[in-house]
Amino acid sequence: MKNILHGLKKLGGGESQIYILEDGEDKIGTLRLDFDGNEVTVSYSIAAEYRKKGYGTVLIRLAEEKVPQRTLMKAFVKQENVASNKIFQKLGYKRDGTQYVKWIE
């Protein structure tokens, strides 16, 4: 993860933004941010060979840096997705029905 901050490439603009996380030549995963007023829905995917190595946490932290202050971040996570549930809980998101939410201040 040595060059991870330099490896986030923005692909989209406007109401949706898509980023690709790279480490050198390796494509690690993707991050999508869908904006709607002061709310943003975040979704991400990590390539199978890079799972359980901390990249999911890195992507969500980077997502928090990409949104303006006073933004409500939301993520829909399936209950059976243990790894993603742990990430959002660890980063201070609260479960609200079928989604996790956190205000970015």
Contacts in CASP RR format, 6 or more apart in sequence:
PFRMAT RR
TARGET T0000
AUTHOR 0000-0000-0000
METHOD contacts of the structure
MODEL  1
MKNILHGLKKLGGGESQIYILEDGEDKIGTLRLDFDGNEVTVSYSIAAEY
RKKGYGTVLIRLAEEKVPQRTLMKAFVKQENVASNKIFQKLGYKRDGTQY
VKWIE
1 23 0 8 1.000
1 54 0 8 1.000
1 55 0 8 1.000
1 58 0 8 1.000
2 23 0 8 1.000
3 23 0 8 1.000
3 24 0 8 1.000
4 21 0 8 1.000
4 23 0 8 1.000
4 58 0 8 1.000
5 62 0 8 1.000
7 20 0 8 1.000
7 21 0 8 1.000
7 22 0 8 1.000
7 23 0 8 1.000
7 24 0 8 1.000
8 19 0 8 1.000
8 20 0 8 1.000
8 21 0 8 1.000
8 22 0 8 1.000
8 31 0 8 1.000
8 62 0 8 1.000
9 19 0 8 1.000
9 20 0 8 1.000
9 22 0 8 1.000
10 17 0 8 1.000
10 18 0 8 1.000
10 19 0 8 1.000
11 17 0 8 1.000
11 18 0 8 1.000
11 19 0 8 1.000
11 20 0 8 1.000
12 18 0 8 1.000
14 35 0 8 1.000
15 34 0 8 1.000
15 35 0 8 1.000
15 36 0 8 1.000
16 32 0 8 1.000
16 33 0 8 1.000
16 34 0 8 1.000
16 35 0 8 1.000
17 32 0 8 1.000
17 33 0 8 1.000
17 35 0 8 1.000
17 66 0 8 1.000
18 30 0 8 1.000
18 31 0 8 1.000
18 32 0 8 1.000
18 33 0 8 1.000
19 30 0 8 1.000
19 31 0 8 1.000
19 32 0 8 1.000
19 33 0 8 1.000
19 62 0 8 1.000
19 66 0 8 1.000
20 27 0 8 1.000
20 29 0 8 1.000
20 30 0 8 1.000
21 27 0 8 1.000
21 28 0 8 1.000
21 29 0 8 1.000
21 30 0 8 1.000
21 31 0 8 1.000
21 55 0 8 1.000
21 58 0 8 1.000
21 59 0 8 1.000
21 62 0 8 1.000
22 28 0 8 1.000
26 50 0 8 1.000
27 47 0 8 1.000
28 46 0 8 1.000
28 47 0 8 1.000
28 50 0 8 1.000
28 55 0 8 1.000
29 44 0 8 1.000
29 45 0 8 1.000
29 46 0 8 1.000
29 47 0 8 1.000
29 50 0 8 1.000
29 55 0 8 1.000
29 59 0 8 1.000
30 44 0 8 1.000
30 45 0 8 1.000
31 42 0 8 1.000
31 43 0 8 1.000
31 44 0 8 1.000
31 59 0 8 1.000
31 62 0 8 1.000
31 63 0 8 1.000
32 42 0 8 1.000
32 43 0 8 1.000
32 44 0 8 1.000
33 40 0 8 1.000
33 41 0 8 1.000
33 42 0 8 1.000
33 63 0 8 1.000
33 66 0 8 1.000
33 67 0 8 1.000
34 40 0 8 1.000
34 41 0 8 1.000
34 42 0 8 1.000
34 43 0 8 1.000
35 67 0 8 1.000
38 70 0 8 1.000
38 71 0 8 1.000
38 72 0 8 1.000
39 71 0 8 1.000
39 72 0 8 1.000
39 73 0 8 1.000
39 74 0 8 1.000
40 67 0 8 1.000
40 71 0 8 1.000
40 72 0 8 1.000
40 73 0 8 1.000
40 74 0 8 1.000
41 73 0 8 1.000
41 74 0 8 1.000
41 75 0 8 1.000
41 76 0 8 1.000
42 60 0 8 1.000
42 63 0 8 1.000
42 73 0 8 1.000
42 74 0 8 1.000
42 75 0 8 1.000
43 75 0 8 1.000
43 76 0 8 1.000
44 56 0 8 1.000
44 59 0 8 1.000
44 60 0 8 1.000
44 63 0 8 1.000
46 55 0 8 1.000
46 56 0 8 1.000
46 59 0 8 1.000
51 83 0 8 1.000
52 83 0 8 1.000
56 83 0 8 1.000
56 84 0 8 1.000
56 87 0 8 1.000
57 87 0 8 1.000
57 90 0 8 1.000
57 91 0 8 1.000
60 75 0 8 1.000
60 87 0 8 1.000
60 88 0 8 1.000
60 91 0 8 1.000
61 91 0 8 1.000
63 73 0 8 1.000
64 73 0 8 1.000
64 91 0 8 1.000
64 104 0 8 1.000
67 73 0 8 1.000
67 104 0 8 1.000
68 104 0 8 1.000
69 104 0 8 1.000
69 105 0 8 1.000
70 103 0 8 1.000
70 104 0 8 1.000
70 105 0 8 1.000
71 103 0 8 1.000
71 104 0 8 1.000
72 101 0 8 1.000
72 102 0 8 1.000
72 103 0 8 1.000
72 104 0 8 1.000
73 93 0 8 1.000
73 101 0 8 1.000
73 102 0 8 1.000
73 103 0 8 1.000
73 104 0 8 1.000
74 99 0 8 1.000
74 100 0 8 1.000
74 101 0 8 1.000
75 84 0 8 1.000
75 88 0 8 1.000
75 93 0 8 1.000
75 99 0 8 1.000
75 100 0 8 1.000
76 98 0 8 1.000
76 99 0 8 1.000
77 84 0 8 1.000
77 85 0 8 1.000
77 88 0 8 1.000
77 99 0 8 1.000
77 100 0 8 1.000
78 84 0 8 1.000
79 85 0 8 1.000
88 100 0 8 1.000
88 102 0 8 1.000
89 95 0 8 1.000
89 100 0 8 1.000
91 102 0 8 1.000
92 102 0 8 1.000
93 100 0 8 1.000
93 101 0 8 1.000
93 102 0 8 1.000
94 100 0 8 1.000
94 101 0 8 1.000
94 102 0 8 1.000
END
